[in-house]
């Protein structure tokens, strides 16, 4: 392993500090905290699929236990899909409120 001289570490520290200041000035951190449209798209699709898959999984297990295949699975799939749609609507409403607050802040 090589040892680094303190001067090299001081130079590195100065460069790192300058880079962090540039990031803070450019608003990149704000963008990272806010999220991207692609991230929101993934979140919405995961919310929808999670509700559907949880309904299917629970329905499959309960149907196997009760021997009523596929009826409980179909009912819980529909309920899971409905729950996923409600989650998507809730997340979309939050996203719209954030966008409206951001627009109002710019004015």
C-alpha positions in Angstrom: 0.0 0.0 0.0 1.3 3.4 -0.8 1.4 6.3 1.7 0.1 9.6 0.6 1.8 12.8 1.6 -0.2 15.3 3.6 0.2 17.9 0.8 -1.6 15.6 -1.6 -4.4 15.1 0.9 -4.7 18.9 1.4 -4.9 19.5 -2.3 -7.5 16.7 -2.6 -9.5 18.3 0.3 -9.4 21.7 -1.4 -10.6 20.2 -4.7 -13.4 18.3 -3.0 -14.5 21.4 -1.1 -14.6 23.5 -4.3 -16.6 20.8 -6.1 -19.2 20.6 -3.3 -19.6 24.4 -3.4 -20.1 24.3 -7.2 -22.8 21.6 -6.7 -24.5 23.6 -4.1 -24.6 26.7 -6.3 -25.9 24.9 -9.4 -29.0 23.6 -7.8 -28.1 20.0 -8.5 -28.8 19.0 -5.0 -32.3 20.4 -5.3 -32.9 18.3 -8.4 -31.6 15.2 -6.6 -33.9 15.8 -3.6 -36.9 16.5 -5.8 -36.8 13.4 -8.0 -37.0 12.8 -11.7 -39.9 12.1 -14.0 -38.5 8.6 -14.7 -38.3 7.9 -11.0 -42.0 8.9 -10.6 -42.9 6.7 -13.5 -41.2 3.7 -11.9 -42.8 4.5 -8.6 -46.3 4.6 -10.1 -45.8 1.3 -12.0 -44.4 -0.4 -8.9 -47.4 0.8 -6.8 -49.8 -0.6 -9.4 -48.0 -3.9 -9.8 -47.5 -4.4 -6.0 -51.2 -4.2 -5.3 -52.0 -6.6 -8.1 -49.3 -9.1 -7.1 -50.2 -9.0 -3.4 -53.9 -9.7 -4.3 -52.9 -12.6 -6.6 -50.5 -14.1 -4.1 -52.9 -13.9 -1.2 -55.7 -15.2 -3.3 -53.6 -18.2 -4.5 -52.7 -19.1 -0.9 -56.2 -18.8 0.4 -57.6 -20.7 -2.6 -55.1 -23.5 -1.9 -56.1 -23.6 1.7 -59.8 -23.5 1.1 -59.8 -25.5 -2.1 -61.9 -22.9 -4.0 -59.5 -22.2 -6.8 -59.7 -19.6 -8.6 -62.5 -17.6 -7.1 -60.8 -16.1 -4.1 -57.8 -15.3 -6.2 -59.9 -13.5 -8.7 -61.7 -11.4 -6.1 -58.5 -10.5 -4.3 -56.8 -9.7 -7.6 -59.5 -7.2 -8.4 -59.3 -5.7 -4.9 -55.5 -5.6 -5.2 -55.7 -3.8 -8.5 -58.2 -1.3 -7.0 -55.8 -0.7 -4.1 -53.0 -0.2 -6.6 -55.0 2.3 -8.6 -55.9 4.2 -5.4 -52.2 4.3 -4.5 -51.3 5.7 -7.9 -54.0 8.3 -7.6 -52.7 9.3 -4.1 -49.1 9.6 -5.4 -50.2 11.5 -8.4 -52.1 14.0 -6.2 -48.9 14.5 -4.1 -46.8 15.1 -7.2 -49.3 17.7 -8.5 -49.3 19.5 -5.2 -45.5 19.6 -5.2 -45.5 20.9 -8.8 -48.0 23.6 -7.9 -46.0 24.7 -4.9 -42.9 24.8 -7.0 -44.7 26.9 -9.6 -46.0 29.3 -7.0 -42.6 29.7 -5.5 -41.1 30.7 -8.8 -43.7 33.5 -9.3 
